[in-house]
Each structure stands twice: as structure tokens, then as C-alpha cells.
Amino acid sequence: MQAPGPEPAAVVVPRYLGSPAPGWTSEADVLVVGSGIAGLTCALRLREQVDRVLLVTKTRLSEGSTAWAQGGIAAALAPEDSPAEHLDDTLVAGVGLCDADAVEVLVTEGPARVHELIGLGAQFDRDASGEITLTREGGHHRDRIAHAGGDATGAEISRALIAQLEAVRADPGIEVIEHALVVDLLTSADGSVCGATVHVIGEGEIDGVGAARARAVVLATGGLGQIYSATTNPSVATGDGMAAALRAGAALADLEFVQFHPTVMHLGDGATGQQPLVSEAVRGEGARLVDAAGEAFMAGLHPMADLAPRDVVARAILERMEATGTDHVFLDARHLGGDFLEQRFPTIVAHCRELGIDPATEPIPVAPAQHYASGGVRTDLRGRTNLPGLYACGETSCTGVHGANRLASNSLLEGLVFAHRIAEDLTARLAAGELPLQEPTTEGGTALLDAAHRREVQQVMTRGVGPLRSADSTAGSLAELAELAARPATEAEPGPQTWETTNLLHLGQALATAAHLREETRGGHVRRDHPHHDDQTWAAHLLHVRDPGDGELAVIKLDVDLAWPADDEDETDEPQEGEQ
């Protein structure tokens, strides 16, 4: 069923990026791409059960988004908490579009996976009695966020998993290649995924573009934050896995639901690239959002005030900025005291002070910036995509857990839970003789957009498909992106920066199309010209699938039954009286 509403111009995406012919070949049972919590968990589990695993990562093992996660990992670990309560909070935050079955998997299997992570050496903060210290973040009705090093949870999880991997480096059953960018997925004549082309910056035999062939590929390449001018994501987050999957024919879903974190440090006009995050946990400990006049503005807008779901808080900040003619608001944590802030949030305090702000004596300037992609490569409960042999997990995937808006600190848990599920599913399938190694085909056109246009892509997306959107703004972005896509590929030289820029272009076109079609406001998708939910028309997912014949992206509207607790409707992001 085609999505209703204004029809943007057709988007055509070639099958491959322009690249040299592979100069080397490697074979494995499973190729895992990415080294965040999802990729490392999957590779380590597979290494115990299958003959040969190849893990490739774009730069170094520790440079993905996981290491930057401040707040923590959410799980029902406290005696007074329950998976059912965690499920309810997740469904409410997802504004009706969560897959309830996926959420149930997340919350019921999550506690066991966290305890396994602890068994691998992850050291979470504990109280004087030795119990894990739990805190609260936006959208949660219980203290269920486990953290490490105060505000360095992701770094600790990454450290523990990498240590496990280093301990088995000599194992012939697993190989790790760093500085390896996935260029495209390899597919066989029947459409099955049978590996990937990978560009390695190295010396010797494994150097330049090669073909990593495998019986199955697991994409765990993180998000697409660099599609915007300002993001909390690291520079490696250019959507490489999502874009490669899109070109190969995998279905992508919910791309329009981009989470803009409410409290990112405002560094002034012209600041681009990765911006410092001020964790939601700071508000969980009692910090308040105030405007330039010092007025706290969240209390009357939502029952949970400063701890409302992220989309609600981000929208409230944007509206207050617009009403006061400012480009930021403030997070006031002064009443928490300098000693507490330094102990609980050492990383944040250090970042602030490096930039000349002391949160113990002055409020922190903040504004929303891109933080997380709730959409991605569509998967089932086992991590399988619509392409045989292709799996996805972590931020690259769309499991259905997040719906229209991710609940705080569910992302690390999702990567952990579904990576484990993928490993178990692949182990059983490979043992049963499924997914034989196949020969790749090379049919299809190529595309390149020179890296000189990267800033232009980011500006177009920020201007027209940022936190506040409209039919006019999204249409304008689509037209500008189409002009960039029409530039001759001969203008560009193949290489990592060009491939990244082209990935951002392709994903930008798909994201902007979905944002243009969805004529409502829901979760991370905010339309000025349609400021309310439209459950009658838009209780649905938008899927993007590339036609293998002409390369045109088809947009499929998949209607769903609304999945959220009916008695919690007052705690959704439905605009309250006086809200726009």
C-alpha cells in the first residue's frame, strides 16, 4: 500500500558505490561489522559456537557510539521493579509504534543479559552494601538505570567487551580487522547476502578494497548522526551499514523518527560535528531546565516535568527558544552541589569546565541536537532481515523496540539482547547446514558524491528535516538532495570520505521522503503543519525498499495496532493545552 499525502519525486539509488575491484578475499562463517556493544556481544558469543568469525570495524575497536554512552543501561534489576513496568514505560515513550513482542523480549531477557555482562567483567557503580546503584531517566517510573564510572557507562562496557576479545585474539576461530569500512554488501543471484566489500587502511595482504565472503553478515555499524550538522554521535556514525543494506534491497523502517536529545551543550553559532552531551541522568538527579530568565518551564507541560520522554522535552525546549527568541536554554544543576556533581558526573563536569562553564556555580547552556536513530534495517525477533543471510542489531537495526521515540537507556540493552539472539539463531542455522556460502554477483549501477558536498548534505538535512519539519521544508530538502544525486559520479574519486558522503546522501533521501509523507507529529517526528497525532491514518510504519530493477525506492505503509497502555495516554507526547 502506497503512503498517502503529497508525493515527492521518485528517489533512485544505484546498487553499489563506485569502488575498485576487490584485491583480496577472506572467508568466514559469519562476518560481523561493527564493534559497539551489539557487534562485540554477537562476535564473542558466535566465536564460542561456530568455526570462524570475522569482525571488522571502521576505525579502532573502541571508537563506536557505545563508548560515548553516558547515562547507563536500563533493566528491571531492583526487587520493587518488574519487566512489566519497564515494558509499559517503553510502550508509552514509543507513542504507539513499538512492537510489543520485541519490547517484551527486551525487558524479560534484559536483566539476565546485564548479569552476563557483569560476569564478563563490566563494573557498574555500587552502593556501600555492594548493590548496583540505580538511577532514573526521562520516561522511567522506576530507578532502573545501571551506570558505571558515574557517567561513563558506555566506556566501561566497551572496555569489558574489548578485554574479552583481546583475550581470545590468538584463537583461529575469530579474526579482527580494524580500520575497515564496509563499502557494499555482496549478494548472490537469488538475493541472499554472502559477504561484503570492505576497504582496509593497512599494510600487506589485507589492504585496500577486498571481498569478505561469509555465509551470513551481521550489521552492527551504529547510527547516522553525521547526516546532521550537529550530533552527539562520533565522526564514524555515517550510516554505512544502513546505506549498504538499502542498496542491497533490505527494508529500512521508521527512518523519520530521529531522536534529538534535549540537553546537548550549546557551543554557539556554527558549531558542527560531534557535540558534548549532558546526560538525562543529570535531570534524573534533580537538575531543572530553565529559560534565559531563570524560569523553570517543564512542570506545567507534562506530568513527569523535566523527566518527560525525550521527544516531549526536546519539543518544549524548541518552543521556549522560539517564544523567547533565543538559540538555547539552560540546565540548572547548581543546587546539587559541586561535590555531588564531580562524583556522580565526572566526565560531564570535566567537559563543561574545559569549555569555561562550572555547573556547580552556573547553569549549563543546552539545546536539542541529533542523538539517536530509532529506525534502521528492519528485523524480526531473531535479528533477521528480509534478505536471506543478513542480520542487523544495535542502532543500525529497527527491531520495533523503540517505536517513534526511544526510551532513555534502552539502546545499550537492545544491542545486548538482540545480538545474543542473533548469535543463537545463527549457531542453530549453521549447524543445520543452512545458509551455504554462495557466489556473489556484480550487476547494478554505481554512485558517488564527492566528499566536498558532505557539509552541504548536512546543512540541507538540518534545515529541512531537523527537529521541526513541514511539508515545505521536507520538499525543499528532497529537491536539493536530488540535485546532489544528479551530479556526475565522475566528479568524485572513490575513497572512504566519498563513500561516507554518498551514504549520507542516500539515507538523507530516504529519511526526508518518510518525513515528508508522515503528516502528523509523533515521537521524534515533529511537523509544524500537523502538530497532533493522527492515529486513524498514521498508526503505521513506513518501509523503504529498493526496486532491484530500476533502483527506485518504494515507500510501503504498514498499518499496525496501536501498542501502548490505554490508561497512560496522559503521559504520551500528545500536545497539552497551549502546546503546539
C-alpha positions as semicolon CSV with decimal commas, in nm:
position;residue;x (nm);y (nm);z (nm)
1;M;0,000;0,000;0,000
2;Q;0,148;0,334;-0,103
3;A;0,164;0,603;0,165
4;P;-0,090;0,884;0,120
5;G;-0,012;1,253;0,111
6;P;0,199;1,467;-0,120
7;E;0,414;1,257;-0,348
8;P;0,782;1,358;-0,356
9;A;0,984;1,296;-0,668
10;A;1,099;0,937;-0,709
11;V;1,428;0,857;-0,537
12;V;1,659;0,628;-0,733
13;V;1,951;0,464;-0,555
14;P;2,214;0,270;-0,754
15;R;2,308;-0,078;-0,638
16;Y;2,671;-0,007;-0,547
17;L;2,914;0,264;-0,453
18;G;3,183;0,323;-0,711
19;S;3,493;0,137;-0,590
20;P;3,794;-0,055;-0,723
21;A;3,765;-0,428;-0,786
22;P;3,845;-0,635;-0,475
23;G;4,215;-0,701;-0,442
24;W;4,194;-0,964;-0,168
25;T;3,945;-1,221;-0,041
26;S;3,867;-1,356;0,304
27;E;3,616;-1,621;0,407
28;A;3,429;-1,683;0,731
29;D;3,111;-1,844;0,855
30;V;2,988;-1,509;0,985
31;L;3,103;-1,156;0,910
32;V;3,022;-0,912;1,193
33;V;3,054;-0,544;1,101
34;G;3,093;-0,306;1,395
35;S;3,248;-0,311;1,742
36;G;2,995;-0,148;1,974
37;I;2,803;-0,340;2,236
38;A;2,599;-0,520;1,967
39;G;2,885;-0,622;1,739
40;L;3,119;-0,729;2,019
41;T;2,849;-0,925;2,203
42;C;2,749;-1,107;1,885
43;A;3,106;-1,183;1,776
44;L;3,213;-1,311;2,119
45;R;2,908;-1,536;2,150
46;L;2,948;-1,670;1,796
47;R;3,317;-1,738;1,848
48;E;3,221;-1,995;2,115
49;Q;2,987;-2,181;1,881
50;V;3,085;-2,154;1,513
51;D;3,408;-2,234;1,333
52;R;3,515;-1,894;1,201
53;V;3,402;-1,538;1,277
54;L;3,542;-1,227;1,109
55;L;3,488;-0,899;1,295
56;V;3,562;-0,579;1,104
57;T;3,537;-0,229;1,249
58;K;3,566;0,110;1,087
59;T;3,848;0,256;1,292
60;R;3,962;0,112;1,624
61;L;3,759;-0,126;1,839
62;S;3,680;0,141;2,097
63;E;3,567;0,427;1,872
64;G;3,199;0,347;1,817
65;S;2,897;0,509;1,980
66;T;2,887;0,266;2,273
67;A;3,193;0,424;2,433
68;W;3,018;0,762;2,433
69;A;2,706;0,645;2,616
70;Q;2,687;0,837;2,943
71;G;2,360;0,760;3,118
72;G;2,356;0,384;3,155
73;I;2,172;0,067;3,066
74;A;1,807;0,018;3,161
75;A;1,686;-0,310;3,311
76;A;1,445;-0,419;3,583
77;L;1,714;-0,514;3,834
78;A;1,558;-0,379;4,156
79;P;1,328;-0,601;4,368
80;E;1,049;-0,342;4,352
81;D;1,075;-0,314;3,973
82;S;0,942;-0,555;3,710
83;P;0,976;-0,626;3,338
84;A;0,606;-0,541;3,304
85;E;0,665;-0,188;3,435
86;H;0,968;-0,146;3,209
87;L;0,753;-0,264;2,918
88;D;0,481;-0,008;2,996
89;D;0,730;0,279;3,013
90;T;0,883;0,172;2,681
91;L;0,547;0,150;2,506
92;V;0,444;0,494;2,630
93;A;0,770;0,652;2,512
94;G;0,730;0,484;2,171
95;V;0,398;0,661;2,115
96;G;0,208;0,365;1,980
97;L;0,456;0,230;1,727
98;C;0,659;-0,012;1,940
99;D;0,641;-0,380;1,854
100;A;0,505;-0,510;2,185
101;D;0,657;-0,855;2,128
102;A;1,001;-0,704;2,071
103;V;0,967;-0,490;2,383
104;E;0,868;-0,796;2,585
105;V;1,180;-0,976;2,464
106;L;1,389;-0,673;2,563
107;V;1,256;-0,632;2,915
108;T;1,229;-1,000;3,008
109;E;1,568;-1,111;2,873
110;G;1,744;-0,786;2,959
111;P;1,823;-0,848;3,329
112;A;1,990;-1,181;3,253
113;R;2,198;-1,026;2,975
114;V;2,311;-0,747;3,208
115;H;2,420;-1,002;3,470
116;E;2,612;-1,188;3,198
117;L;2,780;-0,861;3,107
118;I;2,883;-0,822;3,471
119;G;3,019;-1,178;3,457
120;L;3,238;-1,069;3,165
121;G;3,394;-0,801;3,381
122;A;3,179;-0,490;3,341
123;Q;3,193;-0,298;3,669
124;F;2,881;-0,098;3,747
125;D;2,864;0,157;4,028
126;R;2,756;0,006;4,361
127;D;2,642;0,142;4,697
128;A;2,802;0,079;5,036
129;S;2,625;-0,256;5,068
130;G;2,754;-0,375;4,732
131;E;2,425;-0,345;4,544
132;I;2,421;-0,193;4,195
133;T;2,329;0,174;4,218
134;L;2,024;0,251;4,005
135;T;1,901;0,590;3,893
136;R;1,613;0,728;3,688
137;E;1,594;0,898;3,349
138;G;1,319;1,051;3,138
139;G;1,013;0,832;3,080
140;H;1,101;0,580;3,353
141;H;0,875;0,545;3,657
142;R;1,136;0,342;3,848
143;D;1,504;0,372;3,926
144;R;1,633;0,114;3,677
145;I;1,936;0,273;3,510
146;A;2,261;0,096;3,599
147;H;2,566;0,315;3,542
148;A;2,943;0,291;3,563
149;G;3,206;0,548;3,646
150;G;2,927;0,791;3,723
151;D;2,863;0,896;3,364
152;A;3,099;0,666;3,171
153;T;2,881;0,357;3,135
154;G;2,940;0,302;2,766
155;A;3,315;0,334;2,804
156;E;3,316;0,071;3,081
157;I;3,100;-0,172;2,882
158;S;3,320;-0,123;2,578
159;R;3,632;-0,180;2,790
160;A;3,498;-0,504;2,934
161;L;3,392;-0,649;2,599
162;I;3,713;-0,548;2,423
163;A;3,913;-0,710;2,705
164;Q;3,725;-1,033;2,641
165;L;3,801;-1,007;2,271
166;E;4,171;-0,935;2,330
167;A;4,188;-1,244;2,549
168;V;4,095;-1,465;2,252
169;R;4,285;-1,281;1,976
170;A;4,506;-1,584;1,923
171;D;4,203;-1,807;1,870
172;P;4,195;-1,909;1,500
173;G;3,816;-1,912;1,525
174;I;3,798;-1,533;1,531
175;E;3,978;-1,265;1,329
176;V;3,959;-0,891;1,389
177;I;4,034;-0,630;1,122
178;E;4,042;-0,267;1,232
179;H;4,032;0,041;1,008
180;A;3,790;-0,147;0,781
181;L;3,500;0,041;0,620
182;V;3,216;-0,166;0,474
183;V;3,153;-0,040;0,120
184;D;2,872;-0,263;-0,006
185;L;2,702;-0,592;0,068
186;L;2,763;-0,882;-0,167
187;T;2,455;-1,068;-0,287
188;S;2,408;-1,389;-0,484
189;A;2,182;-1,444;-0,783
190;D;1,885;-1,523;-0,556
191;G;1,934;-1,208;-0,348
192;S;2,097;-1,375;-0,048
193;V;2,369;-1,178;0,127
194;C;2,702;-1,358;0,101
195;G;2,955;-1,108;0,231
196;A;3,067;-0,751;0,185
197;T;3,326;-0,543;0,009
198;V;3,548;-0,382;0,268
199;H;3,812;-0,111;0,242
200;V;4,100;-0,160;0,482
201;I;4,359;0,104;0,561
202;G;4,660;-0,114;0,635
203;E;4,972;-0,273;0,500
204;G;5,043;-0,603;0,337
205;E;4,792;-0,855;0,207
206;I;4,483;-0,704;0,371
207;D;4,489;-0,352;0,228
208;G;4,254;-0,151;0,010
209;V;3,923;-0,294;-0,112
210;G;3,866;-0,664;-0,065
211;A;3,581;-0,915;-0,060
212;A;3,494;-1,060;0,281
213;R;3,279;-1,358;0,194
214;A;3,059;-1,526;0,453
215;R;2,755;-1,749;0,500
216;A;2,590;-1,465;0,694
217;V;2,655;-1,098;0,766
218;V;2,563;-0,917;1,088
219;L;2,544;-0,538;1,058
220;A;2,615;-0,357;1,385
221;T;2,753;-0,036;1,237
222;G;2,574;0,218;1,456
223;G;2,372;0,521;1,357
224;L;2,359;0,803;1,104
225;G;2,416;1,107;1,325
226;Q;2,663;1,271;1,087
227;I;2,374;1,328;0,846
228;Y;2,309;1,644;1,053
229;S;2,531;1,944;1,118
230;A;2,528;1,888;1,496
231;T;2,505;1,549;1,667
232;T;2,618;1,368;1,979
233;N;2,738;1,080;1,759
234;P;3,108;1,022;1,685
235;S;3,252;1,103;1,342
236;V;3,228;0,737;1,235
237;A;2,844;0,744;1,252
238;T;2,776;0,793;0,881
239;G;2,513;0,522;0,838
240;D;2,739;0,293;0,635
241;G;2,562;-0,031;0,728
242;M;2,211;0,111;0,679
243;A;2,303;0,254;0,339
244;A;2,471;-0,066;0,220
245;A;2,166;-0,264;0,329
246;L;1,932;-0,023;0,149
247;R;2,127;-0,055;-0,176
248;A;2,125;-0,436;-0,147
249;G;1,745;-0,449;-0,113
250;A;1,694;-0,471;0,263
251;A;1,388;-0,298;0,405
252;L;1,453;0,008;0,621
253;A;1,181;0,127;0,859
254;D;1,093;0,429;1,075
255;L;1,374;0,649;0,946
256;E;1,175;0,966;1,015
257;F;1,187;0,903;1,389
258;V;1,514;1,073;1,472
259;Q;1,569;1,142;1,838
260;F;1,706;1,485;1,914
261;H;1,849;1,475;2,265
262;P;1,707;1,766;2,465
263;T;2,023;1,858;2,652
264;V;2,329;1,887;2,433
265;M;2,579;2,158;2,526
266;H;2,522;2,468;2,316
267;L;2,858;2,576;2,176
268;G;2,735;2,877;1,980
269;D;2,654;2,951;1,618
270;G;2,845;2,750;1,361
271;A;2,933;2,457;1,588
272;T;2,932;2,138;1,381
273;G;3,016;1,771;1,420
274;Q;3,005;1,583;1,747
275;Q;2,871;1,795;2,034
276;P;2,907;1,724;2,410
277;L;2,605;1,550;2,561
278;V;2,468;1,636;2,904
279;S;2,314;1,308;3,015
280;E;1,948;1,278;3,102
281;A;2,067;1,131;3,429
282;V;2,157;1,485;3,542
283;R;1,785;1,565;3,531
284;G;1,723;1,229;3,693
285;E;1,923;1,352;3,992
286;G;1,720;1,674;4,013
287;A;1,857;1,929;3,765
288;R;1,592;2,154;3,606
289;L;1,551;2,316;3,267
290;V;1,516;2,695;3,281
291;D;1,496;2,969;3,020
292;A;1,714;3,278;2,993
293;A;1,504;3,449;3,262
294;G;1,560;3,157;3,501
295;E;1,202;3,029;3,474
296;A;1,154;2,651;3,501
297;F;0,914;2,563;3,219
298;M;0,858;2,185;3,219
299;A;0,637;2,148;3,528
300;G;0,317;2,264;3,359
301;L;0,374;2,085;3,029
302;H;0,385;1,719;3,131
303;P;0,308;1,511;3,442
304;M;0,672;1,396;3,460
305;A;0,804;1,752;3,414
306;D;1,179;1,751;3,343
307;L;1,177;1,371;3,324
308;A;0,916;1,350;3,047
309;P;1,009;1,138;2,743
310;R;1,283;1,290;2,531
311;D;1,065;1,397;2,241
312;V;0,839;1,589;2,478
313;V;1,131;1,768;2,644
314;A;1,306;1,847;2,316
315;R;0,988;1,994;2,170
316;A;0,926;2,202;2,484
317;I;1,279;2,343;2,462
318;L;1,238;2,431;2,096
319;E;0,908;2,605;2,167
320;R;1,057;2,801;2,458
321;M;1,353;2,903;2,240
322;E;1,117;3,018;1,968
323;A;0,897;3,209;2,214
324;T;1,192;3,388;2,374
325;G;1,393;3,447;2,057
326;T;1,695;3,253;2,184
327;D;1,900;2,966;2,046
328;H;1,935;2,773;2,373
329;V;1,801;2,726;2,725
330;F;1,982;2,624;3,043
331;L;2,013;2,317;3,263
332;D;2,042;2,428;3,623
333;A;2,220;2,176;3,847
334;R;2,372;2,423;4,092
335;H;2,155;2,310;4,384
336;L;2,301;1,959;4,358
337;G;2,637;2,088;4,482
338;G;2,986;2,071;4,341
339;D;3,098;1,763;4,535
340;F;2,797;1,557;4,424
341;L;2,831;1,666;4,060
342;E;3,201;1,580;4,049
343;Q;3,140;1,236;4,198
344;R;2,826;1,143;4,001
345;F;2,910;1,311;3,668
346;P;3,289;1,346;3,643
347;T;3,301;1,335;3,263
348;I;3,029;1,594;3,215
349;V;3,177;1,828;3,473
350;A;3,520;1,797;3,311
351;H;3,377;1,874;2,964
352;C;3,190;2,175;3,099
353;R;3,496;2,315;3,272
354;E;3,709;2,263;2,962
355;L;3,461;2,491;2,785
356;G;3,466;2,750;3,061
357;I;3,143;2,652;3,239
358;D;3,131;2,537;3,601
359;P;2,798;2,355;3,655
360;A;2,840;2,393;4,031
361;T;2,814;2,771;4,005
362;E;2,637;2,845;3,675
363;P;2,369;2,681;3,459
364;I;2,476;2,486;3,151
365;P;2,361;2,620;2,811
366;V;2,183;2,341;2,621
367;A;1,980;2,286;2,305
368;P;1,848;1,978;2,123
369;A;2,080;1,802;1,876
370;Q;2,060;1,476;1,685
371;H;2,126;1,183;1,915
372;Y;1,975;0,853;1,803
373;A;1,809;0,689;1,504
374;S;1,504;0,493;1,619
375;G;1,466;0,349;1,269
376;G;1,703;0,137;1,065
377;V;1,726;-0,201;0,894
378;R;1,401;-0,380;0,972
379;T;1,444;-0,709;1,159
380;D;1,236;-0,976;1,326
381;L;1,277;-1,101;1,683
382;R;1,582;-1,308;1,581
383;G;1,757;-1,018;1,409
384;R;1,684;-1,150;1,059
385;T;1,613;-0,904;0,778
386;N;1,413;-0,963;0,460
387;L;1,736;-1,066;0,282
388;P;1,850;-1,424;0,350
389;G;2,182;-1,425;0,529
390;L;2,159;-1,063;0,652
391;Y;2,112;-0,974;1,018
392;A;2,122;-0,638;1,195
393;C;2,140;-0,528;1,558
394;G;2,201;-0,217;1,766
395;E;2,129;0,128;1,630
396;T;2,169;0,003;1,271
397;S;1,857;-0,207;1,315
398;C;1,488;-0,141;1,363
399;T;1,368;-0,420;1,591
400;G;1,047;-0,237;1,677
401;V;1,159;-0,179;2,036
402;H;1,178;0,200;2,014
403;G;0,872;0,288;1,807
404;A;0,857;0,661;1,742
405;N;1,085;0,757;2,030
406;R;1,348;0,559;2,219
407;L;1,310;0,537;2,596
408;A;1,625;0,657;2,772
409;S;1,899;0,395;2,816
410;N;1,714;0,124;2,624
411;S;1,967;0,136;2,341
412;L;2,255;-0,043;2,511
413;L;2,011;-0,306;2,635
414;E;1,867;-0,356;2,288
415;G;2,213;-0,413;2,142
416;L;2,296;-0,661;2,415
417;V;1,972;-0,860;2,398
418;F;1,930;-0,886;2,022
419;A;2,298;-0,950;1,949
420;H;2,272;-1,252;2,178
421;R;1,958;-1,366;1,996
422;I;2,130;-1,334;1,659
423;A;2,424;-1,543;1,777
424;E;2,193;-1,818;1,898
425;D;1,988;-1,816;1,578
426;L;2,294;-1,825;1,355
427;T;2,454;-2,104;1,558
428;A;2,147;-2,324;1,510
429;R;2,110;-2,243;1,140
430;L;2,474;-2,300;1,052
431;A;2,478;-2,628;1,246
432;A;2,173;-2,738;1,046
433;G;2,354;-2,670;0,718
434;E;2,153;-2,361;0,630
435;L;2,300;-2,051;0,463
436;P;2,564;-2,213;0,241
437;L;2,847;-1,996;0,109
438;Q;2,738;-1,855;-0,227
439;E;2,898;-1,677;-0,521
440;P;2,834;-1,302;-0,541
441;T;2,704;-1,124;-0,849
442;T;2,808;-0,775;-0,957
443;E;2,513;-0,649;-1,159
444;G;2,387;-0,295;-1,098
445;G;2,492;0,067;-1,135
446;T;2,722;0,270;-0,914
447;A;2,706;0,609;-0,742
448;L;2,950;0,857;-0,589
449;L;2,910;1,202;-0,438
450;D;3,233;1,384;-0,375
451;A;3,325;1,444;-0,010
452;A;3,333;1,818;-0,079
453;H;2,950;1,806;-0,066
454;R;2,927;1,647;0,279
455;R;2,870;1,976;0,461
456;E;2,602;2,064;0,205
457;V;2,415;1,737;0,271
458;Q;2,430;1,806;0,645
459;Q;2,304;2,160;0,606
460;V;2,017;2,050;0,380
461;M;1,909;1,784;0,631
462;T;1,940;2,015;0,931
463;R;1,749;2,295;0,762
464;G;1,461;2,091;0,623
465;V;1,445;1,762;0,815
466;G;1,569;1,870;1,157
467;P;1,376;1,873;1,484
468;L;1,095;2,089;1,339
469;R;0,962;1,995;0,994
470;S;0,689;2,085;0,746
471;A;0,573;1,987;0,400
472;D;0,760;2,282;0,252
473;S;1,084;2,219;0,442
474;T;1,096;1,847;0,359
475;A;1,006;1,910;-0,006
476;G;1,285;2,166;-0,025
477;S;1,534;1,920;0,118
478;L;1,428;1,650;-0,125
479;A;1,476;1,886;-0,419
480;E;1,823;1,989;-0,301
481;L;1,927;1,629;-0,235
482;A;1,803;1,530;-0,582
483;E;2,031;1,795;-0,733
484;L;2,326;1,649;-0,547
485;A;2,233;1,296;-0,651
486;A;2,223;1,409;-1,015
487;R;2,585;1,524;-1,012
488;P;2,809;1,306;-1,233
489;A;2,981;1,031;-1,040
490;T;3,294;1,109;-1,242
491;E;3,340;1,423;-1,031
492;A;3,436;1,209;-0,732
493;E;3,730;0,985;-0,654
494;P;3,644;0,657;-0,477
495;G;3,760;0,654;-0,116
496;P;3,635;0,648;0,243
497;Q;3,522;1,012;0,267
498;T;3,344;0,995;-0,067
499;W;3,173;0,669;0,025
500;E;3,061;0,814;0,359
501;T;2,921;1,123;0,188
502;T;2,730;0,911;-0,063
503;N;2,588;0,700;0,220
504;L;2,465;1,016;0,392
505;L;2,304;1,129;0,067
506;H;2,117;0,801;0,012
507;L;1,994;0,782;0,370
508;G;1,906;1,152;0,365
509;Q;1,683;1,099;0,063
510;A;1,503;0,808;0,231
511;L;1,467;0,989;0,564
512;A;1,341;1,310;0,403
513;T;1,088;1,113;0,197
514;A;0,944;0,950;0,510
515;A;0,937;1,282;0,695
516;H;0,754;1,441;0,402
517;L;0,493;1,167;0,380
518;R;0,408;1,136;0,751
519;E;0,156;1,415;0,801
520;E;0,137;1,414;1,179
521;T;0,353;1,472;1,486
522;R;0,459;1,159;1,671
523;G;0,762;1,093;1,886
524;G;1,083;1,216;1,726
525;H;0,895;1,334;1,415
526;V;0,754;1,685;1,462
527;R;0,555;1,852;1,183
528;R;0,469;2,221;1,232
529;D;0,185;2,188;0,981
530;H;0,044;1,873;1,150
531;P;0,109;1,929;1,524
532;H;-0,104;1,641;1,659
533;H;-0,121;1,264;1,638
534;D;-0,334;1,113;1,368
535;D;-0,389;0,759;1,491
536;Q;-0,658;0,692;1,234
537;T;-0,424;0,747;0,939
538;W;-0,073;0,719;1,079
539;A;-0,072;0,426;1,319
540;A;0,172;0,280;1,072
541;H;0,535;0,221;0,982
542;L;0,692;0,350;0,662
543;L;0,924;0,099;0,496
544;H;1,178;0,181;0,225
545;V;1,272;-0,095;-0,018
546;R;1,487;-0,052;-0,329
547;D;1,346;-0,198;-0,651
548;P;1,617;-0,428;-0,792
549;G;1,514;-0,343;-1,146
550;D;1,525;0,035;-1,172
551;G;1,670;0,123;-0,831
552;E;1,366;0,331;-0,729
553;L;1,285;0,340;-0,358
554;A;0,935;0,216;-0,288
555;V;0,770;0,351;0,027
556;I;0,536;0,097;0,185
557;K;0,288;0,194;0,454
558;L;0,243;-0,087;0,705
559;D;-0,056;-0,029;0,934
560;V;-0,030;-0,152;1,293
561;D;-0,246;-0,186;1,600
562;L;-0,150;0,083;1,846
563;A;0,074;-0,063;2,117
564;W;0,070;0,140;2,435
565;P;-0,116;0,122;2,767
566;A;-0,451;0,296;2,728
567;D;-0,453;0,420;3,089
568;D;-0,123;0,605;3,032
569;E;-0,241;0,826;2,748
570;D;-0,188;1,139;2,955
571;E;0,183;1,062;2,963
572;T;0,240;1,045;2,590
573;D;0,365;1,331;2,381
574;E;0,014;1,434;2,281
575;P;0,032;1,814;2,285
576;Q;-0,119;1,957;2,601
577;E;-0,337;2,265;2,606
578;G;-0,131;2,559;2,489
579;E;0,127;2,330;2,324
580;Q;0,195;2,340;1,951
